[in-house]
Amino acid sequence: MAKSSAFSRIDNLQRHINPVQKGGRDNGITGLIKISPEVSDALSSGRAVVALESTVITHGMPYPQNLETAQDVMAVVRENGAIPATIAILDGVPCIGLSIEELERLAKLGRKARKTARRDIAHVVATRGNGATTVSATMVFASMAGIPIFATGGIGGVHRHGENTMDVSSDLTELGKTPVTVISAGVKSILDIPRTLEYLETQGVCVAAYKTEEFPAFFTHTSGIKAPCRVDTPDECARLIDANMKLNLKTGILIACPIPKEYSASGSLVESAIQRAIREARERSITGNAETPFLLERVNELTGGASLAANIALLKNNAIIGAKIAVSLAQLHESDGDTKP
């Protein structure tokens, strides 16, 4: 979206944000959205902002490693010229841009925080609960705030044997209807990559691989699947996003970035671990939103920690690329003469 669109969304939100930020009581459950002053100021002045999810903090690794990783990811966003906006729901309040204290609280909550996708948002807010946002929920709140760039590890997708189970992540449908660009290392390697790409095509989502012709496979560079299109620089990504905004296509974009080669795990090792973890999940009847955390944790155990180290590396890499793209997009809008109305 152009800056003017972001400004109008922020202006519309301010009426609801102020009572929460000042500690006042809100009328019912509507309007309970809090944007941190730093993020709000950055958006109002047209500076680069990168949204970050919070499920990776609560469900991705234990405390204090999860807190350290979250802080490291935020730091690399800043080092590359953008403002990080970690998103979560705390005490029923959607927060866009967590403070250090809020981040630590979430990290200590761990899996006591509810894994929150789009479908869960209203219930977590209504019950004044604590929610860690998945890709779909993070996209929802980023779009509300006017943040066009979101960096994460990997998105959800069509699960293996999804043609029988109908287990398809809401991340895919969110990309089909919410104009936020997601920077990821492709889709999680526990998923069915070809079917996921087919589903994204059906949703009308532009999928681009970064500096490669091949769609990456999360822990590894290669998947054997050609990407629909390729982008090679942050400026190219910014122009793609800008075109999507100006054409008002109303869909997201997925930019898939291969994990740095020095951290890429052996594809055969990871695939073997995935197959074993999937069998164990079936034997234990682990399904739904509990399946992905179980599979990722089990794969990490089976690979002797190699997959977790790779996961952290790709999170940081995606944050760096996301920040550079956000800076390029902000500069593009500035050169186009977008100004606050």
C-alpha positions in Angstrom: 0.0 0.0 0.0 1.2 3.6 -0.5 2.1 5.7 2.5 -1.2 7.6 2.3 -3.1 4.3 2.8 -1.0 3.4 5.8 -1.6 6.9 7.3 -5.3 6.6 6.9 -5.3 3.2 8.6 -3.2 4.5 11.5 -5.5 7.6 11.9 -8.6 5.3 12.0 -6.9 3.1 14.7 -5.8 6.0 16.9 -9.3 6.5 18.4 -9.2 2.9 19.7 -5.5 2.7 20.6 -5.3 5.7 23.0 -7.5 4.3 25.8 -5.5 1.1 25.9 -2.1 2.8 25.8 -3.1 5.2 28.6 -4.4 2.4 30.8 -8.0 3.4 30.4 -10.9 1.0 30.1 -12.2 0.1 26.7 -15.9 0.0 25.8 -16.4 -3.8 25.2 -13.8 -5.7 23.2 -13.7 -3.6 20.1 -10.8 -1.4 19.3 -8.4 -3.1 21.7 -5.3 -2.7 19.5 -2.1 -1.2 20.8 0.7 0.0 18.5 3.9 0.9 20.2 5.0 4.6 20.0 8.1 3.6 18.1 6.2 1.6 15.5 3.5 4.3 15.2 6.1 7.1 14.7 7.9 5.1 12.1 4.8 4.4 10.1 3.6 8.0 10.4 6.9 9.3 9.0 7.1 6.7 6.2 10.1 4.8 7.7 10.7 1.1 7.2 8.9 -1.3 9.5 9.1 -5.1 9.6 6.4 -7.2 11.3 7.6 -10.3 13.3 5.4 -13.2 14.5 5.4 -14.5 18.1 4.6 -18.2 17.8 8.2 -18.9 17.1 9.0 -17.4 20.5 6.4 -19.5 22.5 6.3 -22.7 20.5 9.6 -22.8 18.7 12.2 -23.2 21.4 12.6 -23.1 25.2 13.3 -20.2 27.5 15.7 -18.4 27.6 16.8 -19.4 24.1 13.5 -18.2 22.6 14.0 -14.7 24.2 17.6 -14.4 23.0 16.6 -15.4 19.5 13.7 -13.0 19.4 16.0 -10.2 20.6 18.7 -11.1 18.0 16.1 -11.1 15.2 14.9 -7.7 16.3 18.5 -6.4 16.5 19.3 -7.5 12.9 16.2 -5.7 11.7 17.4 -2.5 13.3 21.0 -3.0 12.1 19.6 -3.1 8.5 17.7 0.1 8.8 14.1 -0.9 9.8 12.0 -0.9 12.9 10.9 -4.4 14.2 7.3 -4.8 15.2 6.8 -8.1 17.0 3.1 -8.9 17.3 1.2 -10.8 20.0 -2.0 -10.7 22.1 -1.4 -10.0 25.8 -4.3 -10.0 28.2 -6.7 -9.8 25.3 -5.0 -6.8 23.7 -3.4 -7.2 20.3 0.0 -5.5 20.6 1.9 -4.4 17.5 5.5 -3.8 18.6 6.3 -5.5 21.9 8.5 -3.8 24.5 11.4 -5.7 26.0 9.3 -6.4 29.1 6.4 -7.7 27.0 8.7 -9.9 24.9 10.2 -11.4 28.1 6.8 -12.1 29.5 5.7 -13.9 26.3 9.0 -15.9 26.2 8.4 -17.1 29.8 4.8 -18.0 29.1 6.0 -20.3 26.3 3.3 -22.8 25.4 0.9 -21.4 28.0 0.2 -18.7 25.4 -2.3 -19.9 22.9 -1.1 -20.5 19.4 -3.3 -18.0 17.6 -4.2 -18.1 13.9 -6.9 -15.9 12.3 -9.7 -18.1 13.5 -8.6 -17.8 17.1 -8.1 -14.0 17.3 -11.7 -13.1 18.4 -11.8 -15.8 21.1 -8.4 -14.9 22.6 -9.3 -11.2 22.7 -12.8 -11.9 24.1 -11.4 -14.0 26.9 -8.6 -11.6 27.7 -6.1 -14.3 26.9 -2.5 -14.4 25.8 -1.9 -15.4 22.2 1.2 -16.0 20.1 0.4 -15.1 16.5 1.0 -17.4 13.7 1.7 -16.2 10.1 -2.0 -15.7 9.4 -2.8 -13.8 12.5 0.4 -11.7 12.2 -0.6 -10.8 8.7 -4.0 -9.7 9.9 -2.6 -7.3 12.5 0.2 -6.1 10.2 -2.3 -5.2 7.5 -4.5 -3.4 10.1 -1.5 -1.2 11.1 -0.3 -0.6 7.6 2.9 -2.7 7.8 3.5 -4.2 4.3 6.5 -6.4 5.2 6.5 -9.4 7.5 9.6 -11.7 8.1 9.3 -15.1 9.5 10.9 -18.6 9.4 8.6 -20.6 7.2 5.0 -20.5 6.4 2.5 -23.2 6.9 1.1 -25.1 3.9 -0.6 -28.3 2.7 0.5 -31.1 5.0 1.7 -34.3 3.5 -1.3 -36.5 2.6 -3.3 -33.3 2.8 -5.4 -34.6 0.0 -6.9 -37.1 2.5 -6.7 -35.2 5.8 -7.7 -31.7 4.3 -5.0 -30.3 6.6 -4.2 -27.0 4.9 -2.7 -24.0 6.8 -4.7 -20.8 7.1 -1.5 -19.1 6.1 -2.2 -19.9 2.5 -5.7 -18.5 2.4 -4.5 -15.4 4.3 -1.9 -14.8 1.6 -4.8 -15.0 -0.8 -6.7 -12.1 0.8 -4.4 -9.9 2.8 -1.9 -7.6 1.1 1.2 -8.2 3.2 4.5 -9.5 1.8 5.9 -12.5 3.7 9.6 -13.1 3.7 10.3 -16.8 4.5 12.6 -19.7 3.8 9.7 -21.2 1.8 7.3 -23.5 3.6 8.3 -25.8 6.5 10.0 -28.9 5.2 7.5 -31.1 7.0 4.9 -30.1 4.5 4.0 -31.0 0.9 5.8 -28.3 -1.2 4.3 -29.0 -4.6 0.7 -29.1 -3.3 1.4 -25.9 -1.3 2.6 -24.1 -4.4 -0.5 -25.3 -6.3 -2.7 -24.0 -3.6 -1.0 -20.6 -3.6 -1.5 -20.4 -7.3 -5.2 -21.1 -6.8 -5.3 -18.3 -4.2 -3.7 -15.9 -6.8 -0.5 -15.4 -4.7 2.7 -14.2 -6.3 5.5 -16.5 -5.2 9.1 -15.3 -5.9 12.4 -17.0 -5.0 15.2 -14.7 -3.9 18.4 -15.0 -5.9 17.5 -18.5 -7.2 15.3 -20.2 -9.8 14.4 -23.0 -7.3 11.9 -22.8 -4.5 13.8 -23.4 -1.2 12.9 -26.2 1.1 13.3 -24.5 4.5 16.3 -26.3 6.0 17.9 -26.9 2.6 18.6 -24.8 -0.5 17.0 -27.2 -3.0 13.6 -28.7 -3.4 13.8 -29.7 -7.0 10.8 -27.4 -7.7 11.1 -24.4 -10.0 9.8 -21.1 -8.4 7.1 -19.2 -10.4 9.3 -16.2 -10.6 12.7 -14.8 -9.3 13.8 -11.6 -7.7 17.5 -10.7 -7.1 17.7 -7.5 -5.0 15.7 -5.7 -2.4 14.9 -3.0 -5.0 13.4 -5.6 -7.3 11.3 -6.9 -4.3 10.2 -3.4 -3.5 9.1 -2.7 -7.1 7.1 -6.0 -7.0 5.4 -5.1 -3.8 4.7 -1.5 -5.0 3.1 -2.9 -8.2 0.9 -5.2 -6.2 -0.2 -2.3 -4.0 -0.9 0.1 -6.8 -2.8 -2.4 -8.8 -4.9 -3.1 -5.6 -4.7 -6.8 -6.2 -5.6 -7.4 -2.5 -3.4 -10.5 -2.2 -0.2 -11.1 -0.3 3.2 -12.0 -1.8 5.5 -14.8 -0.7 9.3 -14.1 -1.2 11.2 -17.3 -0.5 14.8 -16.9 0.6 17.1 -19.9 0.7 18.8 -20.6 4.1 22.5 -19.5 4.1 24.5 -22.3 2.6 26.8 -22.6 5.7 23.8 -23.5 7.8 22.0 -25.7 5.3 21.4 -29.1 6.8 21.7 -32.3 4.9 18.5 -32.8 2.9 18.6 -36.6 3.3 19.2 -36.3 7.1 16.3 -33.9 7.5 13.9 -35.9 5.2 14.6 -39.1 7.2 13.9 -37.4 10.4 10.7 -35.9 9.0 9.4 -39.2 7.9 10.0 -40.8 11.3 8.4 -37.8 13.1 5.3 -38.0 10.9 4.9 -41.7 11.7 5.2 -41.0 15.4 2.7 -38.2 15.2 0.2 -40.5 13.5 0.8 -43.3 16.1 0.1 -40.8 18.9 -2.9 -39.2 17.1 -1.2 -35.7 17.2 -3.2 -33.5 14.7 -4.3 -30.0 14.1 -2.3 -27.0 15.4 -0.4 -29.4 17.8 1.2 -31.3 14.9 3.6 -28.7 13.5 5.3 -27.9 16.9 5.6 -31.6 17.6 7.1 -32.4 14.3 9.6 -29.5 14.4 10.7 -30.4 18.0 11.0 -34.1 17.1 13.0 -33.4 13.9 15.3 -31.3 16.0 15.8 -34.1 18.4 16.4 -36.6 15.6 19.0 -34.4 13.9 20.9 -33.7 17.1 20.0 -30.1 17.2 21.1 -29.3 13.6 17.6 -28.3 12.5 17.1 -25.9 15.4 20.5 -24.2 14.6 19.4 -24.0 11.0 16.0 -22.6 12.0 17.6 -19.8 14.0 20.0 -19.0 11.1 17.2 -18.7 8.6 15.1 -16.6 10.9 17.9 -14.0 11.1 18.6 -14.2 7.4 15.0 -13.6 6.6 14.9 -10.7 9.0 17.9 -9.1 7.3 16.4 -9.5 3.8 13.0 -8.3 5.1 14.5 -5.1 6.6 16.4 -4.3 3.4 13.3 -4.8 1.3 11.3 -2.6 3.7 14.0 0.2 3.4 13.9 -0.1 -0.4 10.1 0.1 -0.3 10.1 3.2 1.9 12.7 4.9 -0.3 10.6 4.0 -3.4 7.5 5.6 -1.9 9.5 8.7 -0.9 10.8 9.1 -4.4 7.3 8.7 -5.7 6.3 11.7 -3.6 3.9 10.0 -1.2 3.3 12.4 1.6 1.1 12.4 4.7 -2.3 13.9 3.8 
